[in-house]
Amino acid sequence: MKYFLCITIFFTISMSSLAQEKTDASVKSINGIIDELLNQITIEKGEKMDTTAIRNLFHPSAIFTVADSTNAETVSLDDFLTLLKDPYYEEGYLEKEIHKVVDEYNGIAQVFQTFYGKDSERIEEKGINSYQLTHYGGRWWIVSLLWTIESKSVAIPAKYGGK
């Protein structure tokens, strides 16, 4: 029984390491990990998101919050990945970076990223993603993602790439 447990633990650790090696290059830098996230969530019609690859970019206890001046809604990593499996995204989704401001100190970073998004219903929008990251174990981890959408009454400021 102990032998079986040791083998199980060894294979679990080995598989976990292999999963992380697939994204090693992208998680070595702040730009790399954020670019990889955008690459993963941008899909063509009929494709499915690789939620395993997305999961490997985030700290296991990461949180996701969408907010505006009237409300904020937060979900866990597991809930976020479930939302990405919605058929809505299988119809196609595009998100790309317009502008980015990075502040980093002693293994933590705050990134404000202005983005352009377009969904399968051809609805286009701009907004700001606010990422909080930590660096340990030789890589970056996204620990939280907070975002908001630009509105007619609240434009994106010039310091974040707005007009």
C-alpha positions as CSV (number, residue, x, y, z in Angstrom):
1,M,0.0,0.0,0.0
2,K,2.8,2.4,0.9
3,Y,4.5,1.5,-2.4
4,F,1.4,2.4,-4.4
5,L,1.0,5.7,-2.5
6,C,4.6,6.7,-3.3
7,I,4.1,5.9,-7.0
8,T,0.9,7.8,-7.0
9,I,2.5,10.8,-5.4
10,F,5.5,10.6,-7.8
11,F,3.2,10.5,-10.9
12,T,1.0,13.3,-9.6
13,I,4.1,15.6,-9.1
14,S,5.5,14.6,-12.5
15,M,2.3,15.3,-14.3
16,S,2.0,18.6,-12.5
17,S,5.5,19.6,-13.5
18,L,4.8,18.6,-17.1
19,A,1.7,20.7,-17.2
20,Q,3.7,23.7,-16.0
21,E,6.5,23.1,-18.4
22,K,4.1,23.6,-21.3
23,T,3.6,27.2,-20.3
24,D,7.1,27.8,-18.8
25,A,8.2,30.3,-21.5
26,S,5.0,32.4,-21.1
27,V,5.1,32.6,-17.3
28,K,8.7,33.8,-17.0
29,S,7.7,37.4,-17.7
30,I,4.8,39.7,-16.9
31,N,4.2,40.4,-20.6
32,G,4.5,36.7,-21.4
33,I,1.9,35.5,-19.0
34,I,-0.6,38.3,-19.9
35,D,-0.1,37.7,-23.6
36,E,-0.6,34.0,-23.1
37,L,-3.9,34.6,-21.3
38,L,-5.2,36.8,-24.2
39,N,-4.0,34.1,-26.7
40,Q,-5.9,31.4,-24.8
41,I,-9.2,33.3,-24.4
42,T,-9.2,34.5,-28.0
43,I,-10.8,31.8,-30.1
44,E,-12.3,31.2,-33.5
45,K,-15.9,30.0,-34.0
46,G,-16.2,26.3,-33.2
47,E,-13.0,26.1,-31.1
48,K,-13.1,25.3,-27.4
49,M,-10.9,27.1,-24.8
50,D,-8.1,25.1,-23.3
51,T,-9.1,25.6,-19.7
52,T,-6.1,23.5,-18.5
53,A,-3.7,25.9,-20.1
54,I,-5.6,28.9,-18.7
55,R,-5.6,27.3,-15.2
56,N,-1.8,27.1,-15.4
57,L,-1.5,30.8,-15.6
58,F,-3.4,31.5,-12.4
59,H,-2.6,30.9,-8.7
60,P,-5.0,28.2,-7.5
61,S,-6.8,30.7,-5.2
62,A,-7.1,33.4,-7.9
63,I,-10.3,35.5,-7.9
64,F,-12.0,37.3,-10.8
65,T,-14.1,40.4,-10.5
66,V,-16.1,42.4,-13.0
67,A,-17.1,45.8,-11.7
68,D,-18.4,49.2,-12.5
69,S,-19.5,52.2,-10.4
70,T,-22.7,50.4,-9.4
71,N,-21.8,46.8,-8.7
72,A,-19.0,44.2,-8.4
73,E,-19.3,40.4,-9.0
74,T,-16.5,38.0,-8.0
75,V,-16.0,34.4,-8.9
76,S,-13.4,31.7,-8.1
77,L,-11.0,30.3,-10.7
78,D,-13.1,27.1,-11.0
79,D,-16.3,29.2,-11.6
80,F,-14.4,31.4,-14.1
81,L,-13.2,28.4,-16.1
82,T,-16.8,27.0,-16.1
83,L,-18.0,30.3,-17.6
84,L,-15.4,30.0,-20.3
85,K,-16.9,26.6,-21.3
86,D,-20.2,28.3,-22.1
87,P,-21.3,27.8,-25.8
88,Y,-21.4,31.6,-26.1
89,Y,-17.6,31.5,-26.4
90,E,-17.7,28.7,-28.9
91,E,-19.1,31.2,-31.4
92,G,-15.9,33.1,-31.2
93,Y,-14.3,35.7,-29.0
94,L,-11.5,38.2,-29.5
95,E,-9.6,40.2,-26.9
96,K,-6.5,42.2,-27.6
97,E,-4.3,44.6,-25.8
98,I,-4.4,48.3,-26.7
99,H,-2.2,49.7,-23.9
100,K,-0.5,48.5,-20.7
101,V,1.0,50.1,-17.6
102,V,3.1,47.8,-15.3
103,D,4.2,48.5,-11.8
104,E,6.5,45.9,-10.2
105,Y,8.3,45.6,-6.9
106,N,9.8,42.7,-4.9
107,G,8.0,39.8,-6.5
108,I,4.6,41.5,-6.9
109,A,3.1,43.4,-9.9
110,Q,0.1,45.5,-10.7
111,V,-0.8,45.7,-14.4
112,F,-3.5,48.0,-15.9
113,Q,-4.2,46.8,-19.4
114,T,-6.6,48.5,-21.8
115,F,-8.2,46.0,-24.1
116,Y,-10.5,45.8,-27.1
117,G,-13.0,42.9,-27.2
118,K,-15.4,41.6,-29.8
119,D,-17.8,38.8,-29.2
120,S,-19.7,36.4,-31.5
121,E,-22.6,38.8,-31.7
122,R,-20.2,41.4,-33.1
123,I,-20.5,43.6,-30.0
124,E,-17.3,45.6,-29.6
125,E,-16.1,47.1,-26.4
126,K,-13.1,48.5,-24.6
127,G,-12.2,48.2,-21.0
128,I,-9.5,47.9,-18.5
129,N,-8.1,44.7,-17.0
130,S,-6.4,45.1,-13.6
131,Y,-4.1,42.1,-12.9
132,Q,-2.3,41.4,-9.7
133,L,0.6,39.0,-10.0
134,T,3.2,37.4,-7.8
135,H,6.5,35.9,-8.7
136,Y,7.8,32.8,-6.9
137,G,9.1,29.4,-8.0
138,G,10.8,30.9,-11.0
139,R,7.6,32.1,-12.6
140,W,4.8,34.6,-12.5
141,W,1.2,33.8,-11.2
142,I,-1.9,35.8,-11.8
143,V,-3.5,36.1,-8.3
144,S,-6.5,38.3,-9.3
145,L,-8.1,39.8,-12.3
146,L,-10.5,42.8,-12.0
147,W,-12.0,44.4,-15.0
148,T,-14.4,47.0,-16.1
149,I,-15.9,48.1,-19.4
150,E,-15.7,51.6,-20.8
151,S,-19.0,53.5,-20.9
152,K,-20.2,56.6,-22.7
153,S,-20.2,58.4,-19.3
154,V,-16.8,57.1,-18.1
155,A,-14.2,57.0,-20.8
156,I,-10.8,55.3,-20.5
157,P,-8.3,57.9,-19.3
158,A,-5.4,59.1,-21.6
159,K,-2.8,57.6,-19.2
160,Y,-4.3,54.2,-20.0
161,G,-4.4,54.7,-23.8
162,G,-7.8,56.4,-24.0
163,K,-8.5,59.5,-26.1
